[in-house]
């Protein structure tokens, strides 16, 4: 049985404020939990209806389905929910490609971008302070374990870029060069902007290479690509080059 204090703590972790206070976050689903168990993340507790995990019994509580529903953030709870500690920030050593996000707000987009960084071998993902929290439960769910393999850091983005101006700073802009024809550097910081407003003006001023993903549709009525989709195209082209 899950105690009232456990329910209160876990449900509070839906809010960034309490994740920051307790330095804890939630992972739901067997596959996702196992990804974190086999990483450097530190387990606090697991609540499971059936699934066994390779952890000490002191961390593992078998519960009824009705109890899991009380603590789950999903409409249809999966078989297990786990609480892990939020680690201290790692140092960032830039090499190869780095992705930087300027005000990305949608949890699904961030989770997908984390997966894309994992897929394309991007070790560091730098997020502006107004980008959605990577430990938001929807982000964790969408990243499908890739959060364990990508170093996500939050920073004053302008200061970060100014401190790393030795690297080409690449941005996707409507007035940029055709990405399919441009000569792309092997190492770069690639900036992806906010879903509604794109890259902010103060960050645009720091861009040294502007790229555009051309539109091929005959009607040309689509306003823009989803930021996660655009990230996939950009990373694919950089790796292809």
Secondary structure, 3 states (H helix, E strand, C coil): CCCHHHHHHHHHCCCHHHHHHHCEEEEECHHHHHHHHCCCCCEEEEEECCCCCCCCHHHEEECCHHHHHHHCCCCCCCCEEEEEECCCCCCCCCCCEEEEEECCCCHHHHHHHHHHHHHCCCCEEEEECCCCCCCCHHHHHHHCCHHHCCEEEEECHHHHHHHCCCCCEEEEEEEEEECCCCCCCCCEEEEEEECCCECCHHHHCCCCEEEECCCCCCCCCCCCCCHHHHHHHHHHHHHHC
